[in-house]
Amino acid sequence: MAENKYEEELAKLVLGEVSELVVEKGDFFLFREAWREHPDRDKIVGEAFLYGKIIYRFKS
């Protein structure tokens, strides 16, 4: 199985390499798979916007 692109994006978010992660409606379930397996998922908080766009930020 191919690696989920959001695994690397979540790692960058947690390490502070990026300040936010934008997930569009069509990518939500792919993102969710990576998020559910992440050990710090309770600190990764999303803010929903119109048309299914979600911006996730890491809250330490």
N, CA, C and O atoms as a Maestro MAE file, in Angstrom:
{
 s_m_m2io_version
 :::
 2.0.0
}

f_m_ct {
 s_m_title
 :::
 protein
 m_atom[240] {
  # First column is atom index #
  i_m_mmod_type
  r_m_x_coord
  r_m_y_coord
  r_m_z_coord
  i_m_residue_number
  s_m_chain_name
  s_m_pdb_residue_name
  s_m_pdb_atom_name
  i_m_atomic_number
  :::
  1 25 0.839 -1.172 0.000 1 A "MET " " N  " 7
  2 3 0.000 0.000 0.000 1 A "MET " " CA " 6
  3 2 0.893 1.248 0.000 1 A "MET " " C  " 6
  4 15 1.925 1.271 0.671 1 A "MET " " O  " 8
  5 25 0.502 2.275 -0.744 2 A "ALA " " N  " 7
  6 3 1.286 3.500 -0.845 2 A "ALA " " CA " 6
  7 2 1.169 4.322 0.441 2 A "ALA " " C  " 6
  8 15 0.166 4.271 1.153 2 A "ALA " " O  " 8
  9 25 2.221 5.070 0.703 3 A "GLU " " N  " 7
  10 3 2.221 5.925 1.896 3 A "GLU " " CA " 6
  11 2 1.241 7.078 1.705 3 A "GLU " " C  " 6
  12 15 1.135 7.652 0.621 3 A "GLU " " O  " 8
  13 25 0.548 7.395 2.754 4 A "ASN " " N  " 7
  14 3 -0.420 8.483 2.749 4 A "ASN " " CA " 6
  15 2 0.344 9.809 2.787 4 A "ASN " " C  " 6
  16 15 1.186 10.005 3.663 4 A "ASN " " O  " 8
  17 25 0.063 10.717 1.858 5 A "LYS " " N  " 7
  18 3 0.783 11.993 1.796 5 A "LYS " " CA " 6
  19 2 0.581 12.828 3.060 5 A "LYS " " C  " 6
  20 15 1.423 13.662 3.393 5 A "LYS " " O  " 8
  21 25 -0.513 12.611 3.754 6 A "TYR " " N  " 7
  22 3 -0.785 13.397 4.949 6 A "TYR " " CA " 6
  23 2 0.020 12.956 6.162 6 A "TYR " " C  " 6
  24 15 0.099 13.702 7.138 6 A "TYR " " O  " 8
  25 25 0.617 11.781 6.136 7 A "GLU " " N  " 7
  26 3 1.488 11.364 7.237 7 A "GLU " " CA " 6
  27 2 2.665 12.323 7.344 7 A "GLU " " C  " 6
  28 15 3.009 12.768 8.439 7 A "GLU " " O  " 8
  29 25 3.276 12.641 6.220 8 A "GLU " " N  " 7
  30 3 4.406 13.570 6.201 8 A "GLU " " CA " 6
  31 2 3.947 14.989 6.529 8 A "GLU " " C  " 6
  32 15 4.639 15.715 7.243 8 A "GLU " " O  " 8
  33 25 2.798 15.384 6.019 9 A "GLU " " N  " 7
  34 3 2.279 16.728 6.286 9 A "GLU " " CA " 6
  35 2 1.966 16.914 7.773 9 A "GLU " " C  " 6
  36 15 2.231 17.978 8.333 9 A "GLU " " O  " 8
  37 25 1.412 15.899 8.405 10 A "LEU " " N  " 7
  38 3 1.138 15.968 9.842 10 A "LEU " " CA " 6
  39 2 2.433 16.053 10.649 10 A "LEU " " C  " 6
  40 15 2.500 16.773 11.645 10 A "LEU " " O  " 8
  41 25 3.443 15.330 10.226 11 A "ALA " " N  " 7
  42 3 4.739 15.389 10.913 11 A "ALA " " CA " 6
  43 2 5.314 16.799 10.832 11 A "ALA " " C  " 6
  44 15 5.847 17.303 11.821 11 A "ALA " " O  " 8
  45 25 5.217 17.440 9.679 12 A "LYS " " N  " 7
  46 3 5.699 18.813 9.518 12 A "LYS " " CA " 6
  47 2 4.921 19.766 10.421 12 A "LYS " " C  " 6
  48 15 5.497 20.678 11.013 12 A "LYS " " O  " 8
  49 25 3.628 19.555 10.522 13 A "LEU " " N  " 7
  50 3 2.787 20.395 11.357 13 A "LEU " " CA " 6
  51 2 3.195 20.285 12.828 13 A "LEU " " C  " 6
  52 15 3.338 21.297 13.514 13 A "LEU " " O  " 8
  53 25 3.378 19.076 13.298 14 A "VAL " " N  " 7
  54 3 3.739 18.839 14.699 14 A "VAL " " CA " 6
  55 2 5.138 19.374 15.012 14 A "VAL " " C  " 6
  56 15 5.375 19.885 16.107 14 A "VAL " " O  " 8
  57 25 6.052 19.261 14.069 15 A "LEU " " N  " 7
  58 3 7.422 19.743 14.281 15 A "LEU " " CA " 6
  59 2 7.543 21.260 14.140 15 A "LEU " " C  " 6
  60 15 8.590 21.830 14.448 15 A "LEU " " O  " 8
  61 25 6.487 21.908 13.680 16 A "GLY " " N  " 7
  62 3 6.511 23.355 13.526 16 A "GLY " " CA " 6
  63 2 7.089 23.836 12.213 16 A "GLY " " C  " 6
  64 15 7.340 25.030 12.051 16 A "GLY " " O  " 8
  65 25 7.306 22.933 11.273 17 A "GLU " " N  " 7
  66 3 7.834 23.327 9.968 17 A "GLU " " CA " 6
  67 2 6.787 24.086 9.153 17 A "GLU " " C  " 6
  68 15 7.137 24.902 8.300 17 A "GLU " " O  " 8
  69 25 5.517 23.825 9.408 18 A "VAL " " N  " 7
  70 3 4.407 24.573 8.814 18 A "VAL " " CA " 6
  71 2 3.466 24.964 9.947 18 A "VAL " " C  " 6
  72 15 3.369 24.262 10.954 18 A "VAL " " O  " 8
  73 25 2.777 26.084 9.779 19 A "SER " " N  " 7
  74 3 1.900 26.562 10.855 19 A "SER " " CA " 6
  75 2 0.479 26.019 10.737 19 A "SER " " C  " 6
  76 15 -0.257 25.977 11.723 19 A "SER " " O  " 8
  77 25 0.095 25.601 9.527 20 A "GLU " " N  " 7
  78 3 -1.239 25.063 9.343 20 A "GLU " " CA " 6
  79 2 -1.261 24.109 8.161 20 A "GLU " " C  " 6
  80 15 -0.381 24.125 7.302 20 A "GLU " " O  " 8
  81 25 -2.280 23.289 8.145 21 A "LEU " " N  " 7
  82 3 -2.451 22.287 7.100 21 A "LEU " " CA " 6
  83 2 -3.867 22.436 6.559 21 A "LEU " " C  " 6
  84 15 -4.840 22.294 7.300 21 A "LEU " " O  " 8
  85 25 -3.977 22.722 5.264 22 A "VAL " " N  " 7
  86 3 -5.285 22.918 4.634 22 A "VAL " " CA " 6
  87 2 -5.711 21.611 3.969 22 A "VAL " " C  " 6
  88 15 -4.977 21.038 3.164 22 A "VAL " " O  " 8
  89 25 -6.910 21.154 4.323 23 A "VAL " " N  " 7
  90 3 -7.459 19.925 3.757 23 A "VAL " " CA " 6
  91 2 -8.759 20.279 3.040 23 A "VAL " " C  " 6
  92 15 -9.679 20.838 3.637 23 A "VAL " " O  " 8
  93 25 -8.818 19.950 1.770 24 A "GLU " " N  " 7
  94 3 -10.021 20.199 0.981 24 A "GLU " " CA " 6
  95 2 -10.987 19.034 1.148 24 A "GLU " " C  " 6
  96 15 -10.602 17.945 1.572 24 A "GLU " " O  " 8
  97 25 -12.222 19.276 0.815 25 A "LYS " " N  " 7
  98 3 -13.302 18.298 0.987 25 A "LYS " " CA " 6
  99 2 -12.961 16.931 0.380 25 A "LYS " " C  " 6
  100 15 -13.196 15.899 1.008 25 A "LYS " " O  " 8
  101 25 -12.422 16.922 -0.807 26 A "GLY " " N  " 7
  102 3 -12.112 15.666 -1.497 26 A "GLY " " CA " 6
  103 2 -11.005 14.850 -0.861 26 A "GLY " " C  " 6
  104 15 -10.904 13.649 -1.112 26 A "GLY " " O  " 8
  105 25 -10.173 15.477 -0.041 27 A "ASP " " N  " 7
  106 3 -9.044 14.790 0.604 27 A "ASP " " CA " 6
  107 2 -9.317 14.428 2.054 27 A "ASP " " C  " 6
  108 15 -8.450 13.862 2.720 27 A "ASP " " O  " 8
  109 25 -10.505 14.743 2.558 28 A "PHE " " N  " 7
  110 3 -10.753 14.572 3.984 28 A "PHE " " CA " 6
  111 2 -10.544 13.139 4.467 28 A "PHE " " C  " 6
  112 15 -9.898 12.932 5.494 28 A "PHE " " O  " 8
  113 25 -11.067 12.159 3.761 29 A "PHE " " N  " 7
  114 3 -10.957 10.781 4.243 29 A "PHE " " CA " 6
  115 2 -9.519 10.270 4.179 29 A "PHE " " C  " 6
  116 15 -9.117 9.461 5.014 29 A "PHE " " O  " 8
  117 25 -8.752 10.724 3.214 30 A "LEU " " N  " 7
  118 3 -7.335 10.383 3.152 30 A "LEU " " CA " 6
  119 2 -6.603 11.008 4.350 30 A "LEU " " C  " 6
  120 15 -5.787 10.351 4.996 30 A "LEU " " O  " 8
  121 25 -6.901 12.272 4.637 31 A "PHE " " N  " 7
  122 3 -6.324 12.942 5.806 31 A "PHE " " CA " 6
  123 2 -6.715 12.218 7.088 31 A "PHE " " C  " 6
  124 15 -5.874 11.981 7.955 31 A "PHE " " O  " 8
  125 25 -7.978 11.872 7.201 32 A "ARG " " N  " 7
  126 3 -8.505 11.241 8.417 32 A "ARG " " CA " 6
  127 2 -7.777 9.944 8.742 32 A "ARG " " C  " 6
  128 15 -7.525 9.655 9.912 32 A "ARG " " O  " 8
  129 25 -7.437 9.161 7.727 33 A "GLU " " N  " 7
  130 3 -6.688 7.917 7.952 33 A "GLU " " CA " 6
  131 2 -5.355 8.198 8.631 33 A "GLU " " C  " 6
  132 15 -4.986 7.519 9.589 33 A "GLU " " O  " 8
  133 25 -4.632 9.203 8.133 34 A "ALA " " N  " 7
  134 3 -3.329 9.547 8.720 34 A "ALA " " CA " 6
  135 2 -3.505 10.148 10.106 34 A "ALA " " C  " 6
  136 15 -2.735 9.849 11.019 34 A "ALA " " O  " 8
  137 25 -4.522 11.000 10.265 35 A "TRP " " N  " 7
  138 3 -4.774 11.665 11.553 35 A "TRP " " CA " 6
  139 2 -5.107 10.653 12.643 35 A "TRP " " C  " 6
  140 15 -4.615 10.772 13.765 35 A "TRP " " O  " 8
  141 25 -5.931 9.666 12.330 36 A "ARG " " N  " 7
  142 3 -6.343 8.666 13.329 36 A "ARG " " CA " 6
  143 2 -5.169 7.866 13.871 36 A "ARG " " C  " 6
  144 15 -5.205 7.419 15.017 36 A "ARG " " O  " 8
  145 25 -4.134 7.680 13.071 37 A "GLU " " N  " 7
  146 3 -2.966 6.903 13.483 37 A "GLU " " CA " 6
  147 2 -1.894 7.753 14.156 37 A "GLU " " C  " 6
  148 15 -0.929 7.210 14.695 37 A "GLU " " O  " 8
  149 25 -2.044 9.059 14.132 38 A "HIS " " N  " 7
  150 3 -1.010 9.951 14.677 38 A "HIS " " CA " 6
  151 2 -1.088 9.996 16.209 38 A "HIS " " C  " 6
  152 15 -2.178 10.145 16.761 38 A "HIS " " O  " 8
  153 25 0.049 9.870 16.901 39 A "PRO " " N  " 7
  154 3 0.028 9.851 18.370 39 A "PRO " " CA " 6
  155 2 -0.404 11.182 19.004 39 A "PRO " " C  " 6
  156 15 -0.867 11.186 20.145 39 A "PRO " " O  " 8
  157 25 -0.266 12.296 18.301 40 A "ASP " " N  " 7
  158 3 -0.642 13.605 18.844 40 A "ASP " " CA " 6
  159 2 -1.951 14.123 18.261 40 A "ASP " " C  " 6
  160 15 -2.161 15.334 18.195 40 A "ASP " " O  " 8
  161 25 -2.819 13.236 17.844 41 A "ARG " " N  " 7
  162 3 -4.043 13.674 17.158 41 A "ARG " " CA " 6
  163 2 -4.941 14.547 18.026 41 A "ARG " " C  " 6
  164 15 -5.699 15.362 17.500 41 A "ARG " " O  " 8
  165 25 -4.870 14.392 19.332 42 A "ASP " " N  " 7
  166 3 -5.704 15.226 20.204 42 A "ASP " " CA " 6
  167 2 -5.219 16.674 20.250 42 A "ASP " " C  " 6
  168 15 -5.943 17.546 20.731 42 A "ASP " " O  " 8
  169 25 -4.016 16.945 19.760 43 A "LYS " " N  " 7
  170 3 -3.470 18.298 19.720 43 A "LYS " " CA " 6
  171 2 -3.565 18.919 18.328 43 A "LYS " " C  " 6
  172 15 -3.180 20.073 18.136 43 A "LYS " " O  " 8
  173 25 -4.068 18.169 17.368 44 A "ILE " " N  " 7
  174 3 -4.234 18.665 16.004 44 A "ILE " " CA " 6
  175 2 -5.698 19.062 15.855 44 A "ILE " " C  " 6
  176 15 -6.585 18.212 15.780 44 A "ILE " " O  " 8
  177 25 -5.931 20.370 15.815 45 A "VAL " " N  " 7
  178 3 -7.279 20.918 15.871 45 A "VAL " " CA " 6
  179 2 -7.655 21.524 14.524 45 A "VAL " " C  " 6
  180 15 -6.879 22.269 13.925 45 A "VAL " " O  " 8
  181 25 -8.854 21.194 14.058 46 A "GLY " " N  " 7
  182 3 -9.322 21.698 12.782 46 A "GLY " " CA " 6
  183 2 -10.383 22.764 12.925 46 A "GLY " " C  " 6
  184 15 -11.186 22.745 13.858 46 A "GLY " " O  " 8
  185 25 -10.376 23.696 11.985 47 A "GLU " " N  " 7
  186 3 -11.382 24.739 11.903 47 A "GLU " " CA " 6
  187 2 -12.041 24.625 10.533 47 A "GLU " " C  " 6
  188 15 -11.379 24.744 9.502 47 A "GLU " " O  " 8
  189 25 -13.348 24.393 10.532 48 A "ALA " " N  " 7
  190 3 -14.075 24.163 9.289 48 A "ALA " " CA " 6
  191 2 -14.502 25.475 8.639 48 A "ALA " " C  " 6
  192 15 -14.852 26.445 9.312 48 A "ALA " " O  " 8
  193 25 -14.461 25.470 7.313 49 A "PHE " " N  " 7
  194 3 -14.881 26.614 6.517 49 A "PHE " " CA " 6
  195 2 -15.913 26.157 5.490 49 A "PHE " " C  " 6
  196 15 -16.232 24.971 5.405 49 A "PHE " " O  " 8
  197 25 -16.419 27.085 4.730 50 A "LEU " " N  " 7
  198 3 -17.415 26.771 3.702 50 A "LEU " " CA " 6
  199 2 -16.870 25.805 2.664 50 A "LEU " " C  " 6
  200 15 -15.670 25.771 2.390 50 A "LEU " " O  " 8
  201 25 -17.763 25.031 2.099 51 A "TYR " " N  " 7
  202 3 -17.475 24.104 0.999 51 A "TYR " " CA " 6
  203 2 -16.525 22.970 1.376 51 A "TYR " " C  " 6
  204 15 -15.870 22.402 0.502 51 A "TYR " " O  " 8
  205 25 -16.443 22.636 2.646 52 A "GLY " " N  " 7
  206 3 -15.689 21.470 3.085 52 A "GLY " " CA " 6
  207 2 -14.219 21.682 3.353 52 A "GLY " " C  " 6
  208 15 -13.509 20.721 3.652 52 A "GLY " " O  " 8
  209 25 -13.740 22.899 3.258 53 A "LYS " " N  " 7
  210 3 -12.330 23.194 3.530 53 A "LYS " " CA " 6
  211 2 -12.103 23.223 5.048 53 A "LYS " " C  " 6
  212 15 -12.886 23.820 5.786 53 A "LYS " " O  " 8
  213 25 -11.026 22.576 5.504 54 A "ILE " " N  " 7
  214 3 -10.682 22.543 6.928 54 A "ILE " " CA " 6
  215 2 -9.214 22.936 7.076 54 A "ILE " " C  " 6
  216 15 -8.349 22.447 6.350 54 A "ILE " " O  " 8
  217 25 -8.954 23.821 8.023 55 A "ILE " " N  " 7
  218 3 -7.571 24.205 8.324 55 A "ILE " " CA " 6
  219 2 -7.213 23.628 9.687 55 A "ILE " " C  " 6
  220 15 -7.866 23.910 10.691 55 A "ILE " " O  " 8
  221 25 -6.161 22.814 9.699 56 A "TYR " " N  " 7
  222 3 -5.701 22.178 10.932 56 A "TYR " " CA " 6
  223 2 -4.466 22.900 11.457 56 A "TYR " " C  " 6
  224 15 -3.586 23.301 10.695 56 A "TYR " " O  " 8
  225 25 -4.424 23.053 12.780 57 A "ARG " " N  " 7
  226 3 -3.285 23.663 13.452 57 A "ARG " " CA " 6
  227 2 -2.885 22.773 14.633 57 A "ARG " " C  " 6
  228 15 -3.712 22.043 15.181 57 A "ARG " " O  " 8
  229 25 -1.623 22.843 15.012 58 A "PHE " " N  " 7
  230 3 -1.129 22.054 16.145 58 A "PHE " " CA " 6
  231 2 -1.165 22.905 17.392 58 A "PHE " " C  " 6
  232 15 -0.574 23.983 17.427 58 A "PHE " " O  " 8
  233 25 -1.850 22.435 18.414 59 A "LYS " " N  " 7
  234 3 -1.959 23.134 19.697 59 A "LYS " " CA " 6
  235 2 -1.145 22.371 20.729 59 A "LYS " " C  " 6
  236 15 -1.562 21.309 21.189 59 A "LYS " " O  " 8
  237 25 0.014 22.907 21.094 60 A "SER " " N  " 7
  238 3 0.877 22.200 22.050 60 A "SER " " CA " 6
  239 2 0.465 22.435 23.480 60 A "SER " " C  " 6
  240 15 1.093 21.908 24.398 60 A "SER " " O  " 8
  :::
 }
 m_bond[239] {
  # First column is bond index #
  i_m_from
  i_m_to
  i_m_order
  :::
  1 1 2 1
  2 2 3 1
  3 3 4 2
  4 3 5 1
  5 5 6 1
  6 6 7 1
  7 7 8 2
  8 7 9 1
  9 9 10 1
  10 10 11 1
  11 11 12 2
  12 11 13 1
  13 13 14 1
  14 14 15 1
  15 15 16 2
  16 15 17 1
  17 17 18 1
  18 18 19 1
  19 19 20 2
  20 19 21 1
  21 21 22 1
  22 22 23 1
  23 23 24 2
  24 23 25 1
  25 25 26 1
  26 26 27 1
  27 27 28 2
  28 27 29 1
  29 29 30 1
  30 30 31 1
  31 31 32 2
  32 31 33 1
  33 33 34 1
  34 34 35 1
  35 35 36 2
  36 35 37 1
  37 37 38 1
  38 38 39 1
  39 39 40 2
  40 39 41 1
  41 41 42 1
  42 42 43 1
  43 43 44 2
  44 43 45 1
  45 45 46 1
  46 46 47 1
  47 47 48 2
  48 47 49 1
  49 49 50 1
  50 50 51 1
  51 51 52 2
  52 51 53 1
  53 53 54 1
  54 54 55 1
  55 55 56 2
  56 55 57 1
  57 57 58 1
  58 58 59 1
  59 59 60 2
  60 59 61 1
  61 61 62 1
  62 62 63 1
  63 63 64 2
  64 63 65 1
  65 65 66 1
  66 66 67 1
  67 67 68 2
  68 67 69 1
  69 69 70 1
  70 70 71 1
  71 71 72 2
  72 71 73 1
  73 73 74 1
  74 74 75 1
  75 75 76 2
  76 75 77 1
  77 77 78 1
  78 78 79 1
  79 79 80 2
  80 79 81 1
  81 81 82 1
  82 82 83 1
  83 83 84 2
  84 83 85 1
  85 85 86 1
  86 86 87 1
  87 87 88 2
  88 87 89 1
  89 89 90 1
  90 90 91 1
  91 91 92 2
  92 91 93 1
  93 93 94 1
  94 94 95 1
  95 95 96 2
  96 95 97 1
  97 97 98 1
  98 98 99 1
  99 99 100 2
  100 99 101 1
  101 101 102 1
  102 102 103 1
  103 103 104 2
  104 103 105 1
  105 105 106 1
  106 106 107 1
  107 107 108 2
  108 107 109 1
  109 109 110 1
  110 110 111 1
  111 111 112 2
  112 111 113 1
  113 113 114 1
  114 114 115 1
  115 115 116 2
  116 115 117 1
  117 117 118 1
  118 118 119 1
  119 119 120 2
  120 119 121 1
  121 121 122 1
  122 122 123 1
  123 123 124 2
  124 123 125 1
  125 125 126 1
  126 126 127 1
  127 127 128 2
  128 127 129 1
  129 129 130 1
  130 130 131 1
  131 131 132 2
  132 131 133 1
  133 133 134 1
  134 134 135 1
  135 135 136 2
  136 135 137 1
  137 137 138 1
  138 138 139 1
  139 139 140 2
  140 139 141 1
  141 141 142 1
  142 142 143 1
  143 143 144 2
  144 143 145 1
  145 145 146 1
  146 146 147 1
  147 147 148 2
  148 147 149 1
  149 149 150 1
  150 150 151 1
  151 151 152 2
  152 151 153 1
  153 153 154 1
  154 154 155 1
  155 155 156 2
  156 155 157 1
  157 157 158 1
  158 158 159 1
  159 159 160 2
  160 159 161 1
  161 161 162 1
  162 162 163 1
  163 163 164 2
  164 163 165 1
  165 165 166 1
  166 166 167 1
  167 167 168 2
  168 167 169 1
  169 169 170 1
  170 170 171 1
  171 171 172 2
  172 171 173 1
  173 173 174 1
  174 174 175 1
  175 175 176 2
  176 175 177 1
  177 177 178 1
  178 178 179 1
  179 179 180 2
  180 179 181 1
  181 181 182 1
  182 182 183 1
  183 183 184 2
  184 183 185 1
  185 185 186 1
  186 186 187 1
  187 187 188 2
  188 187 189 1
  189 189 190 1
  190 190 191 1
  191 191 192 2
  192 191 193 1
  193 193 194 1
  194 194 195 1
  195 195 196 2
  196 195 197 1
  197 197 198 1
  198 198 199 1
  199 199 200 2
  200 199 201 1
  201 201 202 1
  202 202 203 1
  203 203 204 2
  204 203 205 1
  205 205 206 1
  206 206 207 1
  207 207 208 2
  208 207 209 1
  209 209 210 1
  210 210 211 1
  211 211 212 2
  212 211 213 1
  213 213 214 1
  214 214 215 1
  215 215 216 2
  216 215 217 1
  217 217 218 1
  218 218 219 1
  219 219 220 2
  220 219 221 1
  221 221 222 1
  222 222 223 1
  223 223 224 2
  224 223 225 1
  225 225 226 1
  226 226 227 1
  227 227 228 2
  228 227 229 1
  229 229 230 1
  230 230 231 1
  231 231 232 2
  232 231 233 1
  233 233 234 1
  234 234 235 1
  235 235 236 2
  236 235 237 1
  237 237 238 1
  238 238 239 1
  239 239 240 2
  :::
 }
}
